[in-house]
Amino acid sequence: MANFLGDRAIRGLAELSNTITHWSRFPRGGHFASLQAPDLLISDIRRFFRTVRPR
């Protein structure tokens, strides 16, 4: 889960019906993070996949 500035995601509610394995909060960006803060989004995606890919 990536929570960018302005998003209304609430972790407690998300965890009620989902298994959250990766949660990140960012100081900028927004609903369209791929356009507003692509550097943050890409680094977070890479960080997540480093934890799940086989070595």
C-alpha distance matrix in Angstrom:
0.0 3.8 6.4 9.7 13.1 14.3 11.3 12.1 9.0 10.4 8.9 12.3 12.4 9.2 10.5 13.9 13.4 10.5 10.2 7.1 8.1 5.9 4.7 6.2 8.6 11.0 14.6 15.1 14.0 13.3 12.7 14.2 12.4 14.1 17.4 16.9 15.3 15.4 16.1 12.9 10.8 13.1 13.2 9.5 9.8 13.1 12.0 9.7 12.6 15.1 14.1 14.5 17.5 20.9 23.2
3.8 0.0 3.8 6.3 9.9 11.7 9.3 11.2 9.0 11.1 10.5 14.2 14.5 11.8 13.6 16.9 16.7 14.1 13.9 10.6 11.1 8.1 5.9 4.8 6.1 7.6 11.2 11.4 10.4 10.2 10.3 11.6 9.3 11.4 14.4 13.5 11.8 12.3 13.0 9.7 7.9 10.9 11.1 7.8 9.0 12.3 11.6 10.3 13.4 15.7 15.4 16.4 18.9 22.5 24.4
6.4 3.8 0.0 3.8 6.8 8.3 6.1 8.0 6.6 8.9 9.3 13.0 13.4 11.5 13.8 16.8 17.2 15.3 15.7 12.4 13.6 10.7 7.5 5.9 4.7 6.2 9.0 9.5 9.0 8.2 9.0 11.3 9.4 12.5 14.7 13.1 11.9 13.5 14.3 10.9 10.0 13.5 13.6 10.7 12.5 15.7 14.7 13.9 17.1 19.1 18.7 19.9 22.6 26.2 28.0
9.7 6.3 3.8 0.0 3.8 6.2 5.6 8.8 8.9 11.6 12.7 16.3 16.6 15.0 17.5 20.3 20.7 18.9 19.4 16.1 17.1 13.9 10.8 8.2 5.9 4.8 6.6 6.0 5.3 5.1 7.1 9.1 7.1 10.7 12.1 9.8 8.9 11.3 12.4 9.3 9.2 12.9 13.3 11.3 13.4 16.4 15.9 15.8 18.8 20.8 20.9 22.3 24.6 28.3 29.9
13.1 9.9 6.8 3.8 0.0 3.8 5.6 8.6 10.0 12.4 14.2 17.5 17.8 17.0 19.6 22.2 23.0 21.6 22.3 19.1 20.2 17.1 13.7 11.0 7.8 6.1 5.5 4.9 5.6 5.2 8.3 10.5 9.3 13.0 13.4 10.4 10.2 13.4 14.4 11.6 12.3 16.0 16.2 14.6 17.0 19.8 19.2 19.3 22.5 24.2 24.3 25.9 28.3 31.9 33.3
14.3 11.7 8.3 6.2 3.8 0.0 3.8 6.4 9.0 11.7 14.3 17.2 16.9 16.5 19.6 21.6 22.3 21.5 22.8 20.0 21.8 19.1 15.7 13.6 10.6 9.7 9.1 8.1 7.7 5.4 7.2 10.3 10.4 14.2 14.3 11.7 12.6 15.6 17.3 14.8 14.8 18.6 19.3 17.5 19.4 22.5 22.1 21.8 24.8 26.9 26.8 28.1 30.5 34.2 35.9
11.3 9.3 6.1 5.6 5.6 3.8 0.0 3.8 5.7 8.9 11.5 14.5 13.8 13.0 16.3 18.3 18.7 17.9 19.4 16.8 18.8 16.5 13.3 12.0 9.8 9.9 10.8 10.1 8.9 6.1 6.2 9.8 10.0 13.6 14.6 12.7 13.3 15.7 17.5 14.7 13.9 17.6 18.5 16.1 17.6 21.0 20.5 19.6 22.6 24.9 24.6 25.5 28.1 31.7 33.7
12.1 11.2 8.0 8.8 8.6 6.4 3.8 0.0 3.8 6.3 9.6 11.9 10.9 11.0 14.4 15.8 16.6 16.5 18.4 16.2 18.9 17.1 13.9 13.4 11.4 12.5 13.4 13.4 12.6 9.8 9.4 13.1 13.6 17.1 18.2 16.5 17.0 19.3 21.0 18.0 17.0 20.7 21.4 18.6 20.0 23.4 22.7 21.3 24.4 26.8 25.9 26.7 29.6 33.1 35.3
9.0 9.0 6.6 8.9 10.0 9.0 5.7 3.8 0.0 3.8 6.3 9.0 8.2 7.5 10.8 12.6 13.4 12.9 14.6 12.5 15.2 13.8 10.8 11.1 10.1 12.1 14.0 14.5 13.7 11.3 10.6 14.0 13.9 17.0 18.9 17.5 17.4 19.1 20.5 17.3 16.0 19.4 19.9 16.7 17.8 21.3 20.2 18.5 21.6 24.0 22.8 23.4 26.5 29.9 32.2
10.4 11.1 8.9 11.6 12.4 11.7 8.9 6.3 3.8 0.0 3.8 5.6 5.6 6.3 8.8 10.4 12.2 12.2 13.7 11.8 14.8 13.9 10.9 12.0 11.1 13.8 15.6 16.9 16.7 14.6 14.3 17.7 17.3 20.5 22.4 20.9 20.4 22.2 23.2 19.7 18.7 22.0 21.9 18.5 19.9 23.0 21.5 19.6 22.9 24.9 23.3 24.0 27.4 30.5 32.8
8.9 10.5 9.3 12.7 14.2 14.3 11.5 9.6 6.3 3.8 0.0 3.8 5.5 5.0 6.1 8.7 10.7 10.0 10.8 8.7 11.6 11.0 8.4 10.4 10.6 14.0 16.3 18.0 18.0 16.5 16.3 19.3 18.3 21.1 23.6 22.2 21.1 22.5 23.0 19.4 18.3 21.3 20.8 17.2 18.4 21.3 19.4 17.3 20.6 22.4 20.4 21.2 24.7 27.7 29.9
12.3 14.2 13.0 16.3 17.5 17.2 14.5 11.9 9.0 5.6 3.8 0.0 3.8 5.5 5.3 6.6 9.6 10.1 11.1 10.1 13.3 13.7 11.6 14.0 14.2 17.6 19.7 21.5 21.6 19.9 19.5 22.6 21.9 24.7 27.2 25.8 24.9 26.2 26.8 23.2 22.1 24.9 24.4 20.7 21.8 24.6 22.6 20.3 23.4 25.2 22.7 23.4 27.0 29.7 32.0
12.4 14.5 13.4 16.6 17.8 16.9 13.8 10.9 8.2 5.6 5.5 3.8 0.0 3.8 5.4 5.3 7.5 8.9 11.1 10.8 14.5 15.0 13.2 15.5 15.7 18.8 21.0 22.2 21.6 19.4 18.3 21.5 21.4 24.1 26.4 25.4 25.0 26.2 27.3 23.9 22.3 25.2 25.3 21.6 22.2 25.4 23.8 21.2 24.1 26.3 24.1 24.2 27.7 30.5 33.1
9.2 11.8 11.5 15.0 17.0 16.5 13.0 11.0 7.5 6.3 5.0 5.5 3.8 0.0 3.8 5.5 6.2 6.0 8.2 7.7 11.4 11.9 10.6 13.2 14.1 17.2 19.9 20.8 20.0 17.9 16.6 19.5 19.1 21.4 24.1 23.4 22.8 23.6 24.7 21.4 19.5 22.1 22.3 18.6 18.8 22.0 20.6 17.8 20.5 22.9 20.8 20.7 24.1 27.0 29.7
10.5 13.6 13.8 17.5 19.6 19.6 16.3 14.4 10.8 8.8 6.1 5.3 5.4 3.8 0.0 3.8 5.5 5.0 6.0 6.2 9.8 11.4 10.7 14.0 15.4 18.9 21.8 23.2 22.7 21.0 20.0 22.6 21.8 24.0 26.9 26.2 25.1 25.7 26.4 23.0 21.3 23.6 23.3 19.5 19.7 22.4 20.6 17.7 20.3 22.3 19.7 19.6 23.2 25.8 28.4
13.9 16.9 16.8 20.3 22.2 21.6 18.3 15.8 12.6 10.4 8.7 6.6 5.3 5.5 3.8 0.0 3.8 6.0 8.2 9.6 13.2 15.0 14.5 17.6 18.8 22.2 24.9 26.1 25.4 23.4 22.0 24.9 24.5 26.7 29.5 28.9 28.2 28.8 29.8 26.5 24.5 26.9 26.9 23.1 23.1 25.9 24.3 21.2 23.6 25.7 23.0 22.6 26.1 28.5 31.4
13.4 16.7 17.2 20.7 23.0 22.3 18.7 16.6 13.4 12.2 10.7 9.6 7.5 6.2 5.5 3.8 0.0 3.8 7.1 9.4 12.9 15.0 15.0 18.2 19.8 23.0 25.9 26.7 25.5 23.3 21.5 24.0 23.8 25.6 28.6 28.5 27.8 28.1 29.3 26.3 23.9 26.0 26.4 22.6 22.1 25.0 23.8 20.4 22.3 24.8 22.3 21.3 24.6 27.0 30.1
10.5 14.1 15.3 18.9 21.6 21.5 17.9 16.5 12.9 12.2 10.0 10.1 8.9 6.0 5.0 6.0 3.8 0.0 3.8 6.0 9.3 11.5 12.1 15.5 17.6 20.8 24.0 24.8 23.6 21.9 20.2 22.3 21.7 23.3 26.4 26.5 25.5 25.4 26.4 23.4 21.0 22.8 23.0 19.3 18.6 21.3 20.1 16.7 18.5 21.0 18.5 17.5 20.8 23.3 26.4
10.2 13.9 15.7 19.4 22.3 22.8 19.4 18.4 14.6 13.7 10.8 11.1 11.1 8.2 6.0 8.2 7.1 3.8 0.0 3.8 6.3 9.3 10.7 14.4 17.1 20.4 23.8 25.0 24.1 22.9 21.7 23.5 22.4 23.7 27.1 27.0 25.5 25.2 25.7 22.7 20.4 21.8 21.6 17.9 17.3 19.5 17.9 14.5 16.2 18.3 15.5 14.6 18.1 20.4 23.3
7.1 10.6 12.4 16.1 19.1 20.0 16.8 16.2 12.5 11.8 8.7 10.1 10.8 7.7 6.2 9.6 9.4 6.0 3.8 0.0 3.8 5.8 6.9 10.7 13.4 16.8 20.2 21.5 20.9 20.0 19.2 21.0 19.5 21.0 24.3 24.0 22.2 22.1 22.4 19.2 17.2 18.8 18.3 14.6 14.4 16.8 14.9 11.8 14.2 16.1 13.5 13.4 17.1 19.7 22.3
8.1 11.1 13.6 17.1 20.2 21.8 18.8 18.9 15.2 14.8 11.6 13.3 14.5 11.4 9.8 13.2 12.9 9.3 6.3 3.8 0.0 3.8 6.8 10.3 13.7 16.8 20.5 21.9 21.4 21.2 20.8 22.1 20.0 21.1 24.6 24.3 22.1 21.5 21.3 18.3 16.5 17.4 16.5 12.9 12.7 14.3 12.1 9.0 11.3 12.8 9.9 10.1 13.9 16.4 18.7
5.9 8.1 10.7 13.9 17.1 19.1 16.5 17.1 13.8 13.9 11.0 13.7 15.0 11.9 11.4 15.0 15.0 11.5 9.3 5.8 3.8 0.0 3.8 6.7 10.4 13.3 17.0 18.3 18.1 18.2 18.2 19.4 16.9 18.1 21.5 21.0 18.6 18.2 17.7 14.6 13.1 14.3 13.1 9.4 9.9 11.7 9.4 6.8 10.0 11.5 9.4 10.6 14.0 17.0 19.0
4.7 5.9 7.5 10.8 13.7 15.7 13.3 13.9 10.8 10.9 8.4 11.6 13.2 10.6 10.7 14.5 15.0 12.1 10.7 6.9 6.8 3.8 0.0 3.8 6.9 10.2 13.8 15.4 15.4 15.5 15.9 17.5 15.1 17.0 20.1 19.0 16.7 17.1 16.8 13.3 12.3 14.3 13.2 9.5 11.0 13.3 11.0 9.3 12.9 14.3 12.7 14.2 17.5 20.6 22.4
6.2 4.8 5.9 8.2 11.0 13.6 12.0 13.4 11.1 12.0 10.4 14.0 15.5 13.2 14.0 17.6 18.2 15.5 14.4 10.7 10.3 6.7 3.8 0.0 3.8 6.6 10.3 11.9 12.4 13.1 14.2 15.6 12.8 14.9 17.6 16.1 13.6 14.4 13.8 10.1 9.8 12.3 10.9 7.6 10.1 12.4 10.2 9.8 13.5 14.6 13.9 15.9 18.7 22.0 23.4
8.6 6.1 4.7 5.9 7.8 10.6 9.8 11.4 10.1 11.1 10.6 14.2 15.7 14.1 15.4 18.8 19.8 17.6 17.1 13.4 13.7 10.4 6.9 3.8 0.0 3.8 6.9 9.1 10.2 10.9 12.8 14.6 11.9 14.8 16.8 14.6 12.5 14.2 13.8 10.0 10.6 13.7 12.5 9.8 12.8 15.1 13.3 13.3 16.9 18.1 17.6 19.7 22.4 25.7 27.0
11.0 7.6 6.2 4.8 6.1 9.7 9.9 12.5 12.1 13.8 14.0 17.6 18.8 17.2 18.9 22.2 23.0 20.8 20.4 16.8 16.8 13.3 10.2 6.6 3.8 0.0 3.8 5.6 7.2 9.0 11.7 12.9 10.0 12.8 14.3 11.7 9.4 11.7 11.2 7.7 9.1 12.4 11.4 9.8 13.0 15.1 13.9 14.7 18.0 19.1 19.4 21.5 23.7 27.2 28.2
14.6 11.2 9.0 6.6 5.5 9.1 10.8 13.4 14.0 15.6 16.3 19.7 21.0 19.9 21.8 24.9 25.9 24.0 23.8 20.2 20.5 17.0 13.8 10.3 6.9 3.8 0.0 3.8 7.1 9.3 12.7 13.9 11.4 14.4 15.0 11.7 9.9 13.0 12.5 9.6 11.8 15.0 14.1 13.2 16.4 18.3 17.2 18.4 21.6 22.5 22.9 25.2 27.4 30.8 31.6
15.1 11.4 9.5 6.0 4.9 8.1 10.1 13.4 14.5 16.9 18.0 21.5 22.2 20.8 23.2 26.1 26.7 24.8 25.0 21.5 21.9 18.3 15.4 11.9 9.1 5.6 3.8 0.0 3.8 6.6 10.3 10.9 8.6 11.6 11.5 8.0 6.9 10.5 10.8 8.6 10.5 13.8 13.8 13.3 16.0 18.2 17.9 19.0 21.8 23.1 24.0 25.9 27.7 31.3 32.3
14.0 10.4 9.0 5.3 5.6 7.7 8.9 12.6 13.7 16.7 18.0 21.6 21.6 20.0 22.7 25.4 25.5 23.6 24.1 20.9 21.4 18.1 15.4 12.4 10.2 7.2 7.1 3.8 0.0 3.8 7.1 7.2 5.1 8.3 8.2 5.0 4.9 8.4 9.9 8.2 8.8 12.3 13.3 12.7 14.7 17.3 17.6 18.3 20.8 22.6 23.6 25.1 26.7 30.4 31.7
13.3 10.2 8.2 5.1 5.2 5.4 6.1 9.8 11.3 14.6 16.5 19.9 19.4 17.9 21.0 23.4 23.3 21.9 22.9 20.0 21.2 18.2 15.5 13.1 10.9 9.0 9.3 6.6 3.8 0.0 3.8 5.4 5.2 8.9 9.0 6.7 7.9 10.7 12.9 11.1 10.6 14.3 15.7 14.5 15.9 19.0 19.4 19.3 21.8 24.1 24.7 25.7 27.6 31.4 33.1
12.7 10.3 9.0 7.1 8.3 7.2 6.2 9.4 10.6 14.3 16.3 19.5 18.3 16.6 20.0 22.0 21.5 20.2 21.7 19.2 20.8 18.2 15.9 14.2 12.8 11.7 12.7 10.3 7.1 3.8 0.0 3.8 5.6 8.7 9.2 8.4 10.1 11.9 14.7 13.1 11.5 14.9 17.0 15.4 16.0 19.4 20.1 19.4 21.6 24.3 24.8 25.3 27.2 31.0 33.0
14.2 11.6 11.3 9.1 10.5 10.3 9.8 13.1 14.0 17.7 19.3 22.6 21.5 19.5 22.6 24.9 24.0 22.3 23.5 21.0 22.1 19.4 17.5 15.6 14.6 12.9 13.9 10.9 7.2 5.4 3.8 0.0 3.8 5.6 5.6 6.1 8.2 9.3 12.7 12.0 10.2 13.1 15.7 14.9 15.0 18.3 19.6 19.3 20.9 23.7 24.7 25.1 26.5 30.3 32.2
12.4 9.3 9.4 7.1 9.3 10.4 10.0 13.6 13.9 17.3 18.3 21.9 21.4 19.1 21.8 24.5 23.8 21.7 22.4 19.5 20.0 16.9 15.1 12.8 11.9 10.0 11.4 8.6 5.1 5.2 5.6 3.8 0.0 3.8 5.3 4.8 5.1 6.3 9.2 8.2 6.7 9.8 12.1 11.4 12.0 15.0 16.2 16.3 18.2 20.6 21.8 22.6 23.9 27.7 29.4
14.1 11.4 12.5 10.7 13.0 14.2 13.6 17.1 17.0 20.5 21.1 24.7 24.1 21.4 24.0 26.7 25.6 23.3 23.7 21.0 21.1 18.1 17.0 14.9 14.8 12.8 14.4 11.6 8.3 8.9 8.7 5.6 3.8 0.0 3.8 5.8 5.9 4.6 8.3 8.7 6.5 8.3 11.4 11.5 11.2 13.9 15.9 16.1 17.2 19.8 21.5 21.9 22.7 26.5 28.1
17.4 14.4 14.7 12.1 13.4 14.3 14.6 18.2 18.9 22.4 23.6 27.2 26.4 24.1 26.9 29.5 28.6 26.4 27.1 24.3 24.6 21.5 20.1 17.6 16.8 14.3 15.0 11.5 8.2 9.0 9.2 5.6 5.3 3.8 0.0 3.8 5.9 5.9 9.5 10.6 9.5 11.2 14.1 14.7 14.8 17.2 19.2 19.7 20.9 23.2 25.1 25.7 26.4 30.1 31.5
16.9 13.5 13.1 9.8 10.4 11.7 12.7 16.5 17.5 20.9 22.2 25.8 25.4 23.4 26.2 28.9 28.5 26.5 27.0 24.0 24.3 21.0 19.0 16.1 14.6 11.7 11.7 8.0 5.0 6.7 8.4 6.1 4.8 5.8 3.8 0.0 3.8 6.2 9.0 9.3 9.3 11.8 13.9 14.3 15.4 17.7 19.1 19.9 21.7 23.7 25.3 26.4 27.4 31.1 32.4
15.3 11.8 11.9 8.9 10.2 12.6 13.3 17.0 17.4 20.4 21.1 24.9 25.0 22.8 25.1 28.2 27.8 25.5 25.5 22.2 22.1 18.6 16.7 13.6 12.5 9.4 9.9 6.9 4.9 7.9 10.1 8.2 5.1 5.9 5.9 3.8 0.0 3.8 5.5 5.6 6.4 8.8 10.3 11.0 12.6 14.6 15.7 17.0 18.8 20.5 22.2 23.6 24.6 28.3 29.3
15.4 12.3 13.5 11.3 13.4 15.6 15.7 19.3 19.1 22.2 22.5 26.2 26.2 23.6 25.7 28.8 28.1 25.4 25.2 22.1 21.5 18.2 17.1 14.4 14.2 11.7 13.0 10.5 8.4 10.7 11.9 9.3 6.3 4.6 5.9 6.2 3.8 0.0 3.8 5.5 5.1 6.0 8.5 9.8 10.5 12.1 14.0 15.3 16.5 18.3 20.4 21.5 22.1 25.7 26.7
16.1 13.0 14.3 12.4 14.4 17.3 17.5 21.0 20.5 23.2 23.0 26.8 27.3 24.7 26.4 29.8 29.3 26.4 25.7 22.4 21.3 17.7 16.8 13.8 13.8 11.2 12.5 10.8 9.9 12.9 14.7 12.7 9.2 8.3 9.5 9.0 5.5 3.8 0.0 3.8 5.5 5.4 6.2 8.6 10.1 10.8 12.2 14.4 15.7 16.7 19.1 20.7 21.2 24.6 25.1
12.9 9.7 10.9 9.3 11.6 14.8 14.7 18.0 17.3 19.7 19.4 23.2 23.9 21.4 23.0 26.5 26.3 23.4 22.7 19.2 18.3 14.6 13.3 10.1 10.0 7.7 9.6 8.6 8.2 11.1 13.1 12.0 8.2 8.7 10.6 9.3 5.6 5.5 3.8 0.0 3.8 5.6 5.3 6.2 8.7 10.0 10.5 12.3 14.5 15.5 17.2 19.1 20.2 23.7 24.5
10.8 7.9 10.0 9.2 12.3 14.8 13.9 17.0 16.0 18.7 18.3 22.1 22.3 19.5 21.3 24.5 23.9 21.0 20.4 17.2 16.5 13.1 12.3 9.8 10.6 9.1 11.8 10.5 8.8 10.6 11.5 10.2 6.7 6.5 9.5 9.3 6.4 5.1 5.5 3.8 0.0 3.8 5.5 5.2 6.2 8.6 9.9 10.6 12.4 14.4 16.0 17.2 18.3 22.0 23.2
13.1 10.9 13.5 12.9 16.0 18.6 17.6 20.7 19.4 22.0 21.3 24.9 25.2 22.1 23.6 26.9 26.0 22.8 21.8 18.8 17.4 14.3 14.3 12.3 13.7 12.4 15.0 13.8 12.3 14.3 14.9 13.1 9.8 8.3 11.2 11.8 8.8 6.0 5.4 5.6 3.8 0.0 3.8 5.4 5.1 6.2 8.5 9.9 10.7 12.3 14.7 15.8 16.2 19.7 20.7
13.2 11.1 13.6 13.3 16.2 19.3 18.5 21.4 19.9 21.9 20.8 24.4 25.3 22.3 23.3 26.9 26.4 23.0 21.6 18.3 16.5 13.1 13.2 10.9 12.5 11.4 14.1 13.8 13.3 15.7 17.0 15.7 12.1 11.4 14.1 13.9 10.3 8.5 6.2 5.3 5.5 3.8 0.0 3.8 5.5 5.1 6.1 8.6 10.1 10.6 12.9 14.9 15.5 18.8 19.3
9.5 7.8 10.7 11.3 14.6 17.5 16.1 18.6 16.7 18.5 17.2 20.7 21.6 18.6 19.5 23.1 22.6 19.3 17.9 14.6 12.9 9.4 9.5 7.6 9.8 9.8 13.2 13.3 12.7 14.5 15.4 14.9 11.4 11.5 14.7 14.3 11.0 9.8 8.6 6.2 5.2 5.4 3.8 0.0 3.8 5.4 5.0 6.2 8.7 9.9 11.2 13.1 14.5 18.0 19.1
9.8 9.0 12.5 13.4 17.0 19.4 17.6 20.0 17.8 19.9 18.4 21.8 22.2 18.8 19.7 23.1 22.1 18.6 17.3 14.4 12.7 9.9 11.0 10.1 12.8 13.0 16.4 16.0 14.7 15.9 16.0 15.0 12.0 11.2 14.8 15.4 12.6 10.5 10.1 8.7 6.2 5.1 5.5 3.8 0.0 3.8 5.5 5.2 6.3 8.7 10.3 11.1 12.1 15.8 17.3
13.1 12.3 15.7 16.4 19.8 22.5 21.0 23.4 21.3 23.0 21.3 24.6 25.4 22.0 22.4 25.9 25.0 21.3 19.5 16.8 14.3 11.7 13.3 12.4 15.1 15.1 18.3 18.2 17.3 19.0 19.4 18.3 15.0 13.9 17.2 17.7 14.6 12.1 10.8 10.0 8.6 6.2 5.1 5.4 3.8 0.0 3.8 5.4 5.2 6.2 9.0 10.3 10.5 13.9 14.7
12.0 11.6 14.7 15.9 19.2 22.1 20.5 22.7 20.2 21.5 19.4 22.6 23.8 20.6 20.6 24.3 23.8 20.1 17.9 14.9 12.1 9.4 11.0 10.2 13.3 13.9 17.2 17.9 17.6 19.4 20.1 19.6 16.2 15.9 19.2 19.1 15.7 14.0 12.2 10.5 9.9 8.5 6.1 5.0 5.5 3.8 0.0 3.8 5.6 5.3 7.0 9.5 10.7 13.8 14.5
9.7 10.3 13.9 15.8 19.3 21.8 19.6 21.3 18.5 19.6 17.3 20.3 21.2 17.8 17.7 21.2 20.4 16.7 14.5 11.8 9.0 6.8 9.3 9.8 13.3 14.7 18.4 19.0 18.3 19.3 19.4 19.3 16.3 16.1 19.7 19.9 17.0 15.3 14.4 12.3 10.6 9.9 8.6 6.2 5.2 5.4 3.8 0.0 3.8 5.4 5.5 7.0 9.1 12.6 14.1
12.6 13.4 17.1 18.8 22.5 24.8 22.6 24.4 21.6 22.9 20.6 23.4 24.1 20.5 20.3 23.6 22.3 18.5 16.2 14.2 11.3 10.0 12.9 13.5 16.9 18.0 21.6 21.8 20.8 21.8 21.6 20.9 18.2 17.2 20.9 21.7 18.8 16.5 15.7 14.5 12.4 10.7 10.1 8.7 6.3 5.2 5.6 3.8 0.0 3.8 5.2 5.2 5.9 9.6 11.4
15.1 15.7 19.1 20.8 24.2 26.9 24.9 26.8 24.0 24.9 22.4 25.2 26.3 22.9 22.3 25.7 24.8 21.0 18.3 16.1 12.8 11.5 14.3 14.6 18.1 19.1 22.5 23.1 22.6 24.1 24.3 23.7 20.6 19.8 23.2 23.7 20.5 18.3 16.7 15.5 14.4 12.3 10.6 9.9 8.7 6.2 5.3 5.4 3.8 0.0 3.8 5.7 5.8 8.6 9.2
14.1 15.4 18.7 20.9 24.3 26.8 24.6 25.9 22.8 23.3 20.4 22.7 24.1 20.8 19.7 23.0 22.3 18.5 15.5 13.5 9.9 9.4 12.7 13.9 17.6 19.4 22.9 24.0 23.6 24.7 24.8 24.7 21.8 21.5 25.1 25.3 22.2 20.4 19.1 17.2 16.0 14.7 12.9 11.2 10.3 9.0 7.0 5.5 5.2 3.8 0.0 3.8 6.1 8.5 9.7
14.5 16.4 19.9 22.3 25.9 28.1 25.5 26.7 23.4 24.0 21.2 23.4 24.2 20.7 19.6 22.6 21.3 17.5 14.6 13.4 10.1 10.6 14.2 15.9 19.7 21.5 25.2 25.9 25.1 25.7 25.3 25.1 22.6 21.9 25.7 26.4 23.6 21.5 20.7 19.1 17.2 15.8 14.9 13.1 11.1 10.3 9.5 7.0 5.2 5.7 3.8 0.0 3.8 6.5 9.1
17.5 18.9 22.6 24.6 28.3 30.5 28.1 29.6 26.5 27.4 24.7 27.0 27.7 24.1 23.2 26.1 24.6 20.8 18.1 17.1 13.9 14.0 17.5 18.7 22.4 23.7 27.4 27.7 26.7 27.6 27.2 26.5 23.9 22.7 26.4 27.4 24.6 22.1 21.2 20.2 18.3 16.2 15.5 14.5 12.1 10.5 10.7 9.1 5.9 5.8 6.1 3.8 0.0 3.8 6.5
20.9 22.5 26.2 28.3 31.9 34.2 31.7 33.1 29.9 30.5 27.7 29.7 30.5 27.0 25.8 28.5 27.0 23.3 20.4 19.7 16.4 17.0 20.6 22.0 25.7 27.2 30.8 31.3 30.4 31.4 31.0 30.3 27.7 26.5 30.1 31.1 28.3 25.7 24.6 23.7 22.0 19.7 18.8 18.0 15.8 13.9 13.8 12.6 9.6 8.6 8.5 6.5 3.8 0.0 3.8
23.2 24.4 28.0 29.9 33.3 35.9 33.7 35.3 32.2 32.8 29.9 32.0 33.1 29.7 28.4 31.4 30.1 26.4 23.3 22.3 18.7 19.0 22.4 23.4 27.0 28.2 31.6 32.3 31.7 33.1 33.0 32.2 29.4 28.1 31.5 32.4 29.3 26.7 25.1 24.5 23.2 20.7 19.3 19.1 17.3 14.7 14.5 14.1 11.4 9.2 9.7 9.1 6.5 3.8 0.0
